[in-house]
Amino acid sequence: MPGRQSPGAAERTPEPHRVTIAEIAEEAGVSKPTVSKVLNGHSQVAPETRARVEELLRRHNYLRRRPRPTQAVGLVDLLIREVDTLWAGEVMQGVQREAAEHGSGVVLTATHGDTDGLTRWLDSLAKRGSDGVVLAVTDLTPAQRQRVKSLGVTMSVVDPVGSPDPAIPSVGATNWQGGMAATQHLIELGHRRIGILQGLEETLCARARLDGYRSALESAGLPVLPELIRPGNFYYTTGFSGMRDLLALAEPPTAVFASSDLMALGAYEAVRQAGLRVGKDVSIVGFDDVPNAEWASPPLTTVRQPLREMATMATRIVLQGAGSVLPEGTLRMELATRLVVRESTGPAPRG
């Protein structure tokens, strides 16, 4: 009968009030367009204002009226510092191949350490959308990572170059074990003064490799000498300059562990310019096993980390979800490293 209430209608609980953009704006002391900019990920908002608005949105459980579509966009963003290294080439191949398996394209952005470039990338990401972002950089600040999250875009980290945010899924390698294996190999060859060309100090992987080096020396009863530890940044130039400094010591090392293959190749040149021979007068171990390591002269002994596989897994995480890739109850995966012995290492010189 018209106008008759259905059974139980009088007992129904009224729907909770849904806060509006206008109410958020009034409470935050800003305009409605400013709240809209925060919701849509635009950069033209002061950090303090953005933080205040985002806190109110969370507190009131604001529901976006136009949620991100569930249909795949067909794009994966790869954010990387530089593209002109063999390391970067391995990462890019891993991302591209896995994305292609899922019918997705790859948007590649190199930051070159440029803050303005990161801001432009974030603005572009907000406009076009993406199915996920694979981070192979240390450049993003916590606020910038939060902004990516606010866009509803999933992230993962390939972190031989970066300290992973514990809230973001990450794929790395067993860097400590790799550093220890490299140093133990040199100890077993009879070397007692072993130097290290350190990677970028603020990165997790460089610290882990250095710790592995120290652990191997201590386990063998050898001192860890500060004069044999040279800072670097994973690139060729610091491998060259660090090796040159080590060779200039009153008692130079007979062996060196380089934290990347690029640094190891830089060390090769310093040894050559000093009139010495790699593998005979000075043994050198690298880290990565990029394709050119095998073709160096002499072929480089190195620790292989599966860069391409790491990038593949990181891409799979953003396309399939962390739960389908990572071990249950964790957001972190480490793939095994392996020492590959070639001709750049040999017995310690006598005398």
C-alpha positions in Angstrom: 0.0 0.0 0.0 1.3 3.5 -0.9 2.9 5.3 2.0 3.2 2.2 4.2 6.5 1.6 5.9 8.3 -1.7 5.2 8.8 -3.9 8.3 11.7 -2.7 10.5 12.1 0.6 8.6 11.6 2.6 11.8 14.5 0.9 13.4 17.0 1.6 10.6 20.1 3.6 11.6 20.5 6.8 9.7 23.5 6.8 7.3 26.6 8.5 8.9 27.3 12.0 7.7 29.8 12.1 4.8 32.1 15.1 5.3 32.4 17.4 2.3 35.3 19.2 0.7 33.8 22.5 1.9 33.8 21.3 5.5 37.4 20.1 5.2 38.4 23.4 3.8 36.7 25.4 6.5 38.3 23.3 9.3 41.7 23.6 7.6 41.4 27.3 7.0 41.9 27.0 3.3 39.8 27.2 0.1 37.9 24.4 -1.5 40.2 24.4 -4.6 43.2 23.9 -2.3 41.6 20.8 -0.8 40.9 19.6 -4.4 44.5 20.1 -5.3 45.6 18.0 -2.4 43.2 15.2 -3.3 44.3 15.2 -6.9 48.0 15.3 -6.1 48.9 18.7 -7.5 52.2 20.2 -6.3 51.1 23.8 -6.0 50.3 23.4 -2.3 52.7 24.4 0.6 53.9 21.3 2.5 52.5 22.5 5.8 49.1 23.1 4.2 49.2 19.7 2.4 50.0 17.9 5.7 47.2 19.7 7.5 44.6 18.9 4.9 45.7 15.3 4.5 45.5 14.8 8.3 41.9 16.1 8.3 41.0 13.9 5.4 42.3 10.9 7.3 40.6 11.9 10.5 37.2 12.3 8.9 37.6 9.2 6.7 36.9 11.3 3.6 35.7 9.2 0.7 36.8 10.5 -2.7 33.7 11.0 -4.9 35.6 9.7 -8.0 37.8 6.8 -6.9 40.6 5.5 -9.0 39.3 3.2 -11.7 39.8 -0.5 -11.0 40.5 -1.1 -14.7 44.3 -1.2 -15.5 45.8 1.8 -17.1 48.4 -0.2 -18.9 51.4 1.7 -17.6 54.2 1.1 -15.1 56.5 4.0 -14.0 60.1 3.3 -13.4 61.9 6.0 -11.5 65.7 5.7 -11.7 68.6 8.1 -11.1 70.6 7.5 -14.2 70.1 5.4 -17.4 73.7 5.4 -18.7 75.1 2.6 -16.6 75.1 -1.2 -17.0 73.4 -1.5 -13.7 70.5 0.6 -14.9 70.3 -1.4 -18.1 69.8 -4.6 -16.2 67.0 -3.0 -14.0 65.3 -1.5 -17.1 65.2 -4.9 -18.9 63.7 -6.6 -15.9 60.9 -4.0 -15.6 60.2 -3.8 -19.3 60.0 -7.6 -19.8 57.7 -8.2 -16.8 55.5 -5.2 -17.8 55.2 -6.6 -21.3 54.1 -10.0 -19.9 51.1 -8.1 -18.4 50.4 -6.1 -21.5 51.7 -2.9 -19.9 54.0 -0.2 -21.2 56.8 1.5 -19.2 57.2 5.2 -18.5 60.9 5.8 -17.7 62.0 8.8 -15.7 65.6 9.5 -14.8 65.9 12.0 -11.9 69.6 12.9 -12.2 69.2 14.0 -8.6 67.1 16.9 -9.8 64.4 18.0 -7.3 62.5 20.0 -9.9 62.4 17.0 -12.2 60.9 14.9 -9.4 58.1 17.5 -8.9 57.4 17.5 -12.6 57.2 13.7 -12.6 54.8 13.7 -9.7 52.6 16.2 -11.5 52.6 14.0 -14.6 51.9 10.9 -12.6 48.9 12.7 -11.0 47.5 13.5 -14.5 48.0 10.3 -16.4 47.7 7.7 -13.6 49.7 4.4 -13.5 49.2 0.8 -12.5 52.3 1.1 -10.3 55.7 2.7 -9.6 59.0 0.9 -9.4 61.5 3.0 -7.4 65.2 2.4 -8.1 66.3 5.7 -6.6 67.1 7.3 -3.2 65.8 10.7 -4.3 62.1 10.5 -3.1 61.5 12.1 0.3 58.9 10.6 2.7 56.5 13.5 1.7 56.9 12.7 -2.0 56.3 9.0 -1.3 53.2 9.9 0.6 52.0 11.9 -2.3 52.3 8.9 -4.6 50.3 6.9 -2.1 47.7 9.6 -2.0 47.2 9.1 -5.7 46.2 5.5 -5.1 49.3 4.2 -7.0 51.1 1.2 -5.6 54.9 1.2 -5.2 57.7 -1.2 -4.9 61.5 -0.6 -4.4 64.5 -2.2 -6.1 67.0 -1.3 -3.5 70.6 -2.1 -4.3 70.5 1.7 -4.5 68.2 2.8 -1.6 67.1 2.2 1.9 63.6 0.8 1.7 60.6 2.4 3.5 59.4 -0.4 5.7 55.8 0.3 4.6 56.7 -0.2 0.9 57.3 -3.6 -0.6 61.0 -4.0 -1.6 63.2 -6.5 -3.4 66.9 -6.6 -2.7 69.9 -8.9 -2.6 71.9 -10.6 0.2 74.5 -7.8 0.2 76.1 -8.7 3.6 76.7 -12.3 2.5 78.0 -11.0 -0.8 80.5 -8.6 0.8 81.6 -11.4 3.2 82.1 -13.9 0.3 84.1 -11.5 -1.7 86.5 -10.7 1.2 86.7 -14.4 2.3 87.8 -15.3 -1.2 90.7 -12.8 -1.0 91.7 -14.0 2.4 91.7 -17.6 1.1 94.1 -16.5 -1.6 96.5 -15.4 1.1 95.9 -11.6 1.1 96.1 -9.9 4.4 96.0 -6.2 3.5 92.6 -5.9 1.8 91.1 -2.6 0.9 87.5 -1.7 0.1 86.1 0.9 -2.3 82.8 1.7 -0.5 79.5 2.5 -2.3 77.3 5.4 -1.5 77.4 5.5 2.3 73.8 6.5 3.0 72.5 3.4 1.1 71.5 0.2 2.8 73.3 -2.0 0.3 76.6 -0.2 0.6 76.5 -0.4 4.4 75.7 -4.1 4.2 78.6 -4.8 1.9 80.9 -2.9 4.1 79.7 -4.9 7.1 80.2 -8.1 5.2 83.8 -7.0 4.5 84.4 -6.2 8.1 82.9 -9.5 9.4 85.1 -11.5 7.1 88.3 -9.8 8.3 87.3 -10.1 11.9 86.4 -13.8 11.5 89.9 -14.4 10.1 91.6 -12.4 12.9 92.6 -9.6 10.6 92.4 -5.9 11.7 89.8 -3.5 10.0 92.1 -0.6 9.1 90.4 2.8 8.4 93.1 3.7 5.9 92.0 0.8 3.7 88.4 1.9 3.5 87.8 4.5 0.8 84.5 6.3 0.2 82.7 6.2 -3.2 79.4 6.3 -4.9 79.3 3.1 -7.1 80.6 5.0 -10.1 83.8 4.6 -12.2 85.4 7.8 -11.2 85.4 7.1 -7.4 86.7 3.6 -8.1 89.6 5.1 -10.0 90.3 7.8 -7.4 89.9 5.4 -4.4 92.2 2.9 -5.9 94.8 5.5 -6.7 94.7 6.7 -3.1 95.2 3.1 -1.8 98.1 2.5 -4.1 99.7 5.7 -2.8 99.9 4.4 0.8 103.3 3.5 2.2 102.0 -0.1 2.4 99.3 -0.5 -0.2 96.8 -3.4 -0.1 97.5 -6.4 -2.3 93.7 -6.9 -2.9 90.6 -4.7 -3.0 86.9 -5.4 -2.8 85.0 -2.8 -4.9 81.3 -2.2 -4.0 80.2 -2.2 -7.7 81.6 -3.5 -11.0 81.9 0.1 -12.2 84.1 1.0 -9.3 86.1 -2.2 -10.0 86.7 -1.1 -13.6 87.8 2.3 -12.4 90.2 0.6 -10.1 91.6 -1.4 -13.1 92.6 1.9 -14.7 94.3 3.2 -11.6 96.3 -0.1 -11.4 97.2 0.1 -15.1 98.4 3.7 -14.7 100.6 2.7 -11.7 102.3 0.1 -14.0 100.9 -2.8 -12.1 98.8 -5.9 -13.3 95.3 -6.8 -12.1 95.2 -10.3 -10.9 99.0 -10.5 -10.5 100.2 -7.5 -8.5 96.7 -6.5 -7.2 93.6 -8.6 -6.9 90.2 -7.0 -7.4 86.7 -8.2 -6.7 83.6 -6.3 -7.9 79.9 -6.5 -7.1 76.9 -6.9 -9.5 78.2 -9.1 -12.4 77.0 -6.7 -15.1 77.5 -8.1 -18.6 80.8 -6.3 -19.2 82.4 -7.9 -16.2 83.1 -11.1 -18.1 84.6 -9.1 -21.0 86.9 -6.9 -19.0 90.7 -7.5 -19.3 91.3 -9.6 -17.3 87.7 -10.9 -16.7 86.4 -9.6 -13.4 85.9 -11.8 -10.3 82.6 -10.4 -8.9 79.6 -11.0 -6.7 76.6 -11.7 -8.8 73.4 -10.1 -7.7 70.4 -10.9 -9.9 69.5 -7.3 -10.9 67.2 -8.3 -13.7 65.3 -10.8 -11.5 65.0 -8.2 -8.7 63.5 -5.7 -11.1 61.2 -8.4 -12.5 59.9 -9.2 -9.0 59.4 -5.5 -8.1 57.4 -5.0 -11.2 55.3 -8.1 -10.5 54.5 -6.8 -7.0 52.9 -3.6 -8.4 51.0 -5.4 -11.1 49.8 -8.5 -9.1 50.0 -7.3 -5.5 52.6 -7.9 -2.8 50.7 -10.9 -1.4 51.2 -12.9 -4.6 54.9 -12.4 -4.7 56.4 -11.8 -1.2 56.7 -14.3 1.6 53.7 -14.3 3.9 53.8 -11.6 6.6 56.6 -9.6 5.1 57.1 -6.7 2.6 60.7 -7.6 2.0 62.4 -10.1 -0.3 66.1 -10.7 -0.7 67.5 -12.8 -3.6 70.7 -14.7 -3.2 74.1 -13.4 -4.3 76.9 -15.6 -5.6 80.6 -15.2 -6.0 81.8 -15.6 -9.6 85.6 -16.3 -9.8 87.4 -15.1 -12.9 91.0 -13.9 -13.6 91.1 -10.6 -11.6 92.0 -12.4 -8.4 95.1 -14.5 -7.7 97.4 -15.5 -4.8 98.9 -12.7 -2.8 102.3 -11.6 -4.1 105.3 -12.9 -2.1 107.5 -10.6 -0.1 
